[in-house]
Amino acid sequence: MRALLQRVTEAQVRVDGEVIGQCGAGLMVLVCAMQGDTEANAEQLAAKVSKCRIFQDDAGKMNRSVVDIGGSALVVSQFTLSADTSRGNRPGFSAAAAPEDGRRLYEHFAKALAGYGVPVETGEFGADMKVSLVNDGPITIWMEF
């Protein structure tokens, strides 16, 4: 699985003009299941995300995790993280998991992350979503399991 983490002060996702998920200080997590991924990959990724120390401590160093700061997460599916740009100018997405597998693993990831005590809200799998956020730092981290 692939994830793009952004440290945010706030984030929200809208579908048809309606806010369906949001978070305050914490993480915006864009997630993509790849072909061959399993629930174990989703669980490993959730563990890593929950423990990733990208929040500042009292000394201003990035030593705290989203759990440590009592932050929340907005988790949004984004199959375009599977993009292959090695040939031509049009990205290919054939490495992404099939939609039914992608949905299952995306939902499993969100539940696993919540299991670490992180309040999690989500987007709507497969929907045309409008995401807005305030990237704090900016801090953006790529992860893959």
Buried (B, 14 or more C-beta within 10 A) or exposed (E): BBBBBBBBEBBBBBBEEEEBBBBEBBBBBBBBBBEEBBEEBBBBBBBBBBEBEBBBEEEEEBEBBBBEBEBBBBBBBBBEBBBEEEEEEEEEEEBBBEEEBBBBBBBBBBBBBBEBEBBBBBBBBEBEBEBEBEEBEEBEBEBEB
